[in-house]
Amino acid sequence: MAIPTDKNGVARLRLTDNDAEVTTAAGWEGCGGFGVINPIVKYKPFIEVNVAYVVCEPRGTDFSWLKLKHFSTERLVREGFVTANTCGKLTASARPGALIIFVRPLNFWEKLKQ
């Protein structure tokens, strides 16, 4: 599901172990009906994130601009995550329950290669 970000680049979701609380009813039409605003989803061991921007991390041999990232849910809840930022000097500190991914828009040539 696509979760839109607010004006500050923050996307929110809540995790639950209670099936009765799960809801994705607050639809977001900006993503062809696949988007959900503030969903409550079932807790799973990993969270997968795909961003439509260039992820600002060191580039390995399997580099992709539109990278799918996997994060341990337990660690995310307990400690939080902050990805590397090779696109600038901005830094952030991890805090429980927060995932911070540094990204930038694709440039003209990157868009052509997609």
VMD Tcl script that draws the C-alpha trace (Angstrom):
set ca {
  {0.00 0.00 0.00}
  {1.13 3.54 -0.63}
  {1.13 5.88 2.36}
  {1.33 9.58 1.46}
  {3.66 11.92 3.30}
  {2.58 15.20 4.81}
  {4.18 18.59 4.02}
  {7.14 17.62 6.24}
  {7.75 14.32 4.45}
  {6.26 12.23 7.27}
  {4.17 9.13 6.54}
  {2.36 7.57 9.48}
  {1.16 4.06 10.17}
  {0.28 2.16 13.31}
  {1.09 -1.48 14.00}
  {-1.18 -3.84 15.92}
  {-1.44 -7.49 16.92}
  {-5.24 -7.20 17.18}
  {-6.96 -8.19 13.90}
  {-10.06 -6.18 14.87}
  {-8.03 -2.93 14.85}
  {-6.60 -3.37 11.34}
  {-7.97 -0.73 8.98}
  {-7.02 0.74 5.65}
  {-10.34 2.54 5.13}
  {-9.02 6.11 4.84}
  {-8.22 5.93 1.13}
  {-5.98 8.34 -0.73}
  {-6.89 8.87 -4.38}
  {-3.46 10.36 -5.20}
  {-2.14 6.86 -5.84}
  {-4.86 5.42 -8.04}
  {-6.84 4.13 -5.08}
  {-3.91 2.10 -3.66}
  {-2.99 4.74 -1.11}
  {-4.04 4.79 2.53}
  {-3.89 7.65 5.03}
  {-2.81 6.68 8.57}
  {-3.40 2.92 8.20}
  {-3.43 0.47 11.09}
  {-1.69 -2.69 9.90}
  {-0.89 -6.12 11.33}
  {2.49 -6.34 13.07}
  {4.98 -8.40 11.01}
  {8.68 -9.14 11.60}
  {9.81 -6.79 8.81}
  {8.59 -3.59 7.22}
  {9.30 -3.07 3.52}
  {9.60 0.46 2.17}
  {9.81 1.50 -1.47}
  {10.32 5.17 -2.24}
  {9.86 6.95 -5.55}
  {13.06 8.94 -5.01}
  {16.78 8.27 -5.00}
  {17.77 6.78 -1.64}
  {20.79 8.71 -0.34}
  {22.95 5.76 0.69}
  {26.33 4.48 -0.46}
  {25.91 2.81 -3.84}
  {26.77 -0.86 -4.01}
  {26.94 -3.09 -7.05}
  {23.20 -3.74 -6.84}
  {22.37 -0.01 -6.73}
  {18.86 1.01 -7.72}
  {17.42 4.49 -7.52}
  {14.05 3.17 -6.44}
  {15.26 0.86 -3.73}
  {13.12 -1.55 -1.72}
  {14.35 -1.50 1.87}
  {13.66 -4.05 4.64}
  {13.67 -3.04 8.29}
  {13.27 -5.18 11.40}
  {9.98 -4.12 12.99}
  {11.21 -5.08 16.47}
  {14.33 -2.92 16.10}
  {12.32 -0.08 14.55}
  {9.92 -0.03 17.50}
  {12.69 -0.43 20.09}
  {15.42 1.85 18.67}
  {14.31 3.46 15.40}
  {16.34 3.68 12.17}
  {18.15 6.45 10.33}
  {19.62 5.67 6.91}
  {22.89 7.14 5.66}
  {22.80 10.48 3.86}
  {25.25 10.72 0.96}
  {23.21 13.52 -0.67}
  {24.01 16.22 1.85}
  {25.16 17.10 5.34}
  {21.84 16.77 7.17}
  {21.85 14.18 9.95}
  {19.25 12.79 12.32}
  {19.19 10.67 15.44}
  {17.28 7.41 15.73}
  {14.30 7.41 18.08}
  {12.01 4.52 18.97}
  {9.22 4.03 16.46}
  {10.67 6.39 13.84}
  {12.20 5.50 10.47}
  {14.12 8.28 8.71}
  {15.15 7.69 5.10}
  {17.15 10.39 3.30}
  {16.08 10.75 -0.34}
  {16.28 13.18 -3.25}
  {14.29 13.54 -6.48}
  {15.53 11.73 -9.60}
  {17.44 14.00 -11.96}
  {16.66 14.25 -15.68}
  {19.03 11.42 -16.71}
  {17.84 9.10 -13.94}
  {14.24 9.62 -15.05}
  {15.20 8.71 -18.63}
  {16.80 5.43 -17.49}
  {13.72 4.26 -15.58}
}
mol new
graphics top color blue
foreach p $ca { graphics top sphere $p radius 0.5 }
foreach p [lrange $ca 0 end-1] q [lrange $ca 1 end] { graphics top cylinder $p $q radius 0.2 }
display resetview
